[in-house]
Amino acid sequence: MTVCMAPCPIVFDLDGTLIDSAPDIHASVNAVLLQQDVAPLSLDRIRSFVGGGVEVLWTKIVAATGIEPGLQRDLIAAFMARYHDATRLTRLFPGAFEALGVLADRGHPLGICTNKPLGPTVAVLDHFGIRQLFGIVIAGDSLPQKKPDPAPLRAALQGLGADPDTPKALYVGDSEFDAACAAAVPVPFLIYSRGYRLKPLEQLPHRAAFDDFSILPRLVEDEAMA
Ligand SMILES: O=C(O)COP(=O)(O)O
């Protein structure tokens, strides 16, 4: 069966897929914890909390630190005040910029579907000069639902002109949230294996995995021929 005739729409996750943003998230979280006289959390710990959006992140931080749960809303506000344009410690994963350029040049409509809020999403896309590559950006606060609910990815596909009920398209992500979301649409899922997932790769449903962005354009071509 032909899954995707080139150039098919391709939607990307952001944190842990295109960008390594955990260091900035970690720095902003610990600055807020410091204000509360709470001991800092390690980068690995914070990275393991990323994927479900800001509320999930802070629910996990509150559980891990024993902070009074009633403070969570205020802590999220303090975090967002720091994180909304934090890009200093964030990096594009190696080869991601070039792979996006190749796919865009081949005519693939590109989109973003992330659980990160829209403010920091746009800030980071602008920071790396890649915002104009994406025809649609669906962020964690764009809709009432977040991944793994399929609604955000369906909205991104629609925004790129794909019929989400017969999506000849691809989703590229790194996490449990992304795999479950792609399966729920359903749309073929390509997983970046150097991202932030917690489980072994084989436990996440995916069409193909890659650990180097230089092979992504070929994987996309393979899907077109499948
Ligand atoms: O900010 C998060 O928690 C997750 O963002 P992502 O969907 O881009 O991985």
Ligand as a Chemical Component Dictionary entry (heavy atoms), coordinates in Angstrom:
data_LIG
# 
_chem_comp.id                   LIG 
_chem_comp.type                 NON-POLYMER 
_chem_comp.pdbx_formal_charge   0 
_chem_comp.three_letter_code    LIG 
# 
loop_
_chem_comp_atom.comp_id 
_chem_comp_atom.atom_id 
_chem_comp_atom.alt_atom_id 
_chem_comp_atom.type_symbol 
_chem_comp_atom.charge 
_chem_comp_atom.model_Cartn_x 
_chem_comp_atom.model_Cartn_y 
_chem_comp_atom.model_Cartn_z 
_chem_comp_atom.pdbx_ordinal 
LIG O1 O1 O 0 6.963 20.660 26.357 1 
LIG C1 C1 C 0 6.692 19.439 26.495 2 
LIG O2 O2 O 0 6.453 18.893 27.586 3 
LIG C2 C2 C 0 6.684 18.562 25.306 4 
LIG O3 O3 O 0 6.919 19.196 24.086 5 
LIG P1 P1 P 0 6.947 18.280 22.769 6 
LIG O4 O4 O 0 5.528 17.879 22.519 7 
LIG O5 O5 O 0 7.513 19.210 21.727 8 
LIG O6 O6 O 0 7.828 17.106 23.041 9 
# 
loop_
_chem_comp_bond.comp_id 
_chem_comp_bond.atom_id_1 
_chem_comp_bond.atom_id_2 
_chem_comp_bond.value_order 
_chem_comp_bond.pdbx_ordinal 
LIG O1 C1 DOUB 1 
LIG C1 O2 SING 2 
LIG C1 C2 SING 3 
LIG C2 O3 SING 4 
LIG O3 P1 SING 5 
LIG P1 O4 DOUB 6 
LIG P1 O5 SING 7 
LIG P1 O6 SING 8 
# 
